Each structure stands twice: as C-alpha cells, then as structure tokens.
C-alpha cells in the first residue's frame, strides 16, 4: 500500500512522459498538498483554545490550620 505522495508522484509521471524522476519530483511538489496540512487548517478553524484557571494557593500551612482548629473549640 503506497502512501499519498507516491500515488501523486506516479500519477504526475504518467501524465508527463519522458520527464526524469528528479524533474518529476520537483513538478509534483508544486501540485501536492499533504493530508496533514489540509486537515490541520480545518481543525484549527473549528477548535478554540481554552484558558485554564490557576488554582488559588492554600491558606496557611498545616501548623497554622491546627492552631485555627484549636481556637474554634
């Protein structure tokens, strides 16, 4: 099973007979669009970045919390 680039290159070479492999690759490069680029652009347009909230720091250490509990009693 060939990948998309190889399929595109063979189709390009079949339509341009007599062209060397090097020149065919240069020519096919201009007309080829990879699936990753096409899908990536569509996904970026649809998805939205989410912002994460920072967690607030704890109020005091364990010792301070113990003292507060003792005062309440």
N, C-alpha and C positions, 0 to 999 in steps of 0.2 A: 504494500500500500504506500503510494508516494505521497509526499506532503504537497501542500498547495503551491509552493514555489516551483517545485519540479514539474508539476502539471502545467503551470503557467508557462514555464520555460519551454517545454516540449511543444505546446500549442503555438507559441511565438516562433519557434524554429521551423515548425511545419508551414507556417504562413509566410516565412521569409527564407525560402530555399537558397542555398549557396552561401549563406552567411556563416562566418566562423563562430565557434562556440563563444569565444571571448566577446565578439561584437553582438551576438545574440543576447548574452547575459547583460551587457550594457543597455541594449534596447529594451529588454524585458523589465529591467529595473525601473525604468521610467513609467511603465504602464501597470506595474504590480502594486497592489495595496494589500498589506497583510491583514489578517482577521483580527489580530490583537489591536492594531491601530483603529480599525473601524469600530470594533466593539468598545474599546476604551473610550472613544469620544462619545458614543451613545450613552454609556454608563455614567460618565461624568456629568452629562447634561441632565440625567434623571435623578441621580443621587444628590443629597445635600449633606454638607458636613454638619456634624453635631458637636456642640461645645459641651465639654464636661465641666461640672461644677466642682470646685475644690471642697474637700471636707474641712469643716471647721476643726481647729485644734481642740484637744481635750482641756478641760478647765482644771488645771492643777495636777499634781502627782498623786500617787497612792497615799502618801503620808497626809497630804492636805485633805483628801477625801475622808480619811479615817477621823481626822480632827473634826470635820464638819458633822459626821455622823454622831460623834460623841456629844457635841454641843446640842444637837437636836433632842437627845434623850433626856 
